[in-house]
């Protein structure tokens, strides 16, 4: 198994790249999230990889972070989700966005990704529920990020979508208590 490559980036042709590792050129497919963060050609690159062997092909996939690779591996274990769709998902949204969409069970966010229909999105949400919780950024209790997340959850429980609630919450100062944050956000939302 090839788990990691360190070498010089020779070519970039989305979604494929070519990496020279001591005279051996490795062709890898990468998600666009990795592609956009690659160094320039000729520069050193380190990639975490997933090697897939099928009857008709040997494919190597590359990721800048271990988190991306782990989510990719989780995705391809789902029935009907192959490497191409997994790369498309990781290209269409970050790992954090995918984890949040799964946590909030948002079919609408997944169907925006090319190649993901409503049935596939629903199956993904069902299969991934609870599996990406560690991919969500952790906020300590009482921290502004934790209070903001609790306020968002409260507003969503009251029937607001995240697209309605997030802009209202972003307008508020970070030092507000949870109760005050919810109260002021409701006032802002009532004005719309």
Phi, psi and omega per residue, in radians:
X1 nan 2.370 3.054
X2 -1.694 1.993 -3.048
X3 -1.831 -0.383 -3.065
X4 -2.735 2.470 3.067
X5 -2.214 2.416 3.047
X6 -2.309 2.112 -3.098
X7 -2.997 -2.766 -3.095
X8 -1.833 2.316 3.137
X9 -1.344 2.027 -3.096
X10 -1.636 -0.779 -3.064
X11 -2.456 2.618 3.068
X12 -2.350 1.910 3.071
X13 -2.354 1.693 -3.002
X14 -0.874 2.361 -0.010
X15 -1.606 0.252 -3.095
X16 -1.814 2.597 3.039
X17 -2.340 2.819 3.089
X18 -2.166 2.170 -3.112
X19 -2.065 2.230 3.092
X20 -1.598 2.070 3.089
X21 -2.042 1.719 3.134
X22 0.881 0.850 3.061
X23 1.593 -0.111 3.107
X24 -1.877 2.197 -3.131
X25 -1.613 2.132 3.109
X26 -1.856 2.187 3.069
X27 -1.664 2.206 -3.107
X28 -2.224 2.553 2.943
X29 -1.658 2.353 -3.118
X30 -2.292 2.624 3.021
X31 -1.235 2.765 -3.116
X32 -1.113 -0.476 3.089
X33 -1.078 -0.635 3.068
X34 -1.343 -0.776 -3.066
X35 -0.982 -0.791 -3.091
X36 -1.193 -0.356 -3.115
X37 -1.788 0.131 3.115
X38 -1.272 2.642 3.034
X39 -1.247 3.068 3.117
X40 -1.209 2.825 3.105
X41 -1.082 2.502 -3.104
X42 1.597 -0.204 -3.115
X43 -1.662 2.821 3.137
X44 -1.240 2.465 3.113
X45 -2.460 2.527 3.050
X46 -2.134 2.190 -3.117
X47 -2.238 2.444 2.983
X48 -1.547 2.370 -2.984
X49 -2.152 2.806 2.998
X50 -2.274 2.170 -3.114
X51 -1.828 2.140 -3.090
X52 -2.005 2.219 3.123
X53 -2.011 2.117 3.063
X54 -2.172 3.028 3.126
X55 -1.008 -0.708 -3.010
X56 -1.791 -0.065 -3.086
X57 -2.840 2.652 2.962
X58 -2.032 2.030 -3.075
X59 -2.062 2.496 3.079
X60 -2.094 2.236 -3.122
X61 -2.017 2.440 -3.082
X62 -2.119 2.574 -3.106
X63 -2.501 2.477 3.111
X64 -1.305 -0.486 -3.112
X65 -2.123 2.654 3.076
X66 -1.136 -0.591 -3.135
X67 -1.072 -0.755 3.106
X68 -1.075 -0.762 -3.126
X69 -1.119 -0.725 -3.134
X70 -1.136 -0.703 3.107
X71 -1.163 -0.698 3.074
X72 -1.001 -0.826 -3.135
X73 -1.127 -0.648 3.086
X74 -1.132 -0.732 -3.125
X75 -1.123 -0.776 -3.058
X76 -1.275 -0.181 3.055
X77 -1.385 -0.225 -3.128
X78 -1.417 2.325 3.136
X79 -1.001 2.243 3.116
X80 1.537 -0.040 3.105
X81 -1.939 1.927 3.107
X82 -1.715 -3.133 -3.136
X83 -1.027 -0.633 -3.125
X84 -1.107 -0.789 3.125
X85 -1.200 -0.667 3.112
X86 -1.090 -0.745 3.090
X87 -1.114 -0.678 3.126
X88 -1.095 -0.744 3.109
X89 -1.091 -0.781 -3.135
X90 -1.267 -0.349 3.066
X91 -1.429 -0.565 -3.081
X92 -1.462 -0.354 3.129
X93 -2.707 2.658 3.129
X94 -1.272 2.898 3.094
X95 -1.024 -0.740 3.131
X96 -1.107 -0.721 3.125
X97 -1.149 -0.708 3.114
X98 -1.122 -0.785 3.130
X99 -1.080 -0.692 3.130
X100 -1.196 -0.712 3.109
X101 -1.081 -0.669 3.109
X102 -1.212 -0.779 -3.130
X103 -1.068 -0.654 -3.115
X104 -1.636 0.017 3.132
X105 0.928 0.913 -3.087
X106 -1.723 1.656 3.108
X107 -1.067 -0.703 -3.076
X108 -1.007 -0.625 3.140
X109 -1.246 -0.597 -3.114
X110 -1.326 -0.642 -3.099
X111 -1.217 -0.219 3.072
X112 -1.288 -0.292 3.132
X113 -1.392 2.261 3.127
X114 -0.979 2.309 3.117
X115 1.622 -0.070 -3.138
X116 -1.918 1.953 3.073
X117 -1.612 3.136 -3.080
X118 -1.100 -0.763 -3.119
X119 -1.150 -0.722 3.112
X120 -1.126 -0.744 3.126
X121 -1.064 -0.763 3.138
X122 -1.120 -0.708 3.112
X123 -1.136 -0.722 3.105
X124 -1.052 -0.804 -3.128
X125 -1.087 -0.701 3.135
X126 -1.174 -0.828 -3.084
X127 -1.232 -0.586 -3.056
X128 -1.548 -0.175 -3.082
X129 -0.969 2.147 3.133
X130 1.481 -0.247 -3.088
X131 -1.526 -0.337 -3.107
X132 -1.921 0.201 -3.100
X133 -1.021 -0.634 3.136
X134 -1.292 -0.183 3.084
X135 -1.441 -0.326 3.104
X136 -1.243 2.415 3.100
X137 -1.100 2.302 -3.105
X138 -1.515 2.294 3.083
X139 -2.011 2.358 3.141
X140 -1.282 2.513 3.127
X141 -0.980 2.355 3.132
X142 1.543 -0.253 3.125
X143 -1.281 2.740 3.124
X144 -0.976 -0.645 3.138
X145 -1.167 -0.669 3.133
X146 -1.189 -0.756 3.121
X147 -1.100 -0.731 3.123
X148 -1.094 -0.724 3.129
X149 -1.151 -0.730 3.103
X150 -1.106 -0.691 3.115
X151 -1.133 -0.735 3.102
X152 -1.065 -0.800 3.126
X153 -1.063 -0.702 3.133
X154 -1.131 -0.767 3.137
X155 -1.147 -0.653 3.111
X156 -1.195 -0.602 3.085
X157 -1.156 -0.470 3.102
X158 -1.452 -0.005 3.054
X159 1.870 -0.014 3.101
X160 -1.472 2.543 3.064
X161 -1.428 2.868 3.117
X162 -1.139 -0.498 3.125
X163 -1.217 -0.467 3.071
X164 -1.472 -0.756 -3.014
X165 -1.307 -0.720 -3.071
X166 -1.018 -0.840 3.130
X167 -1.049 -0.645 3.126
X168 -1.165 -0.744 -3.135
X169 -1.171 -0.580 -3.132
X170 -1.195 -0.364 3.137
X171 -1.376 -0.233 -3.019
X172 -1.603 2.617 3.069
X173 -1.119 2.597 -3.079
X174 -1.281 -0.356 -3.026
X175 -1.522 0.162 3.136
X176 -1.325 2.634 3.034
X177 -1.252 2.901 -3.138
X178 -1.035 -0.825 -3.103
X179 -1.088 -0.769 -3.136
X180 -1.171 -0.658 3.113
X181 -1.079 -0.781 3.136
X182 -1.148 -0.776 -3.131
X183 -1.033 -0.859 -3.114
X184 -1.202 -0.619 3.105
X185 -1.134 -0.690 3.104
X186 -1.111 -0.664 3.083
X187 -1.097 -0.770 3.115
X188 -1.111 -0.703 -3.129
X189 -1.221 -0.542 3.134
X190 -1.210 -0.436 -3.129
X191 -1.307 -0.309 -3.082
X192 -1.416 nan nan
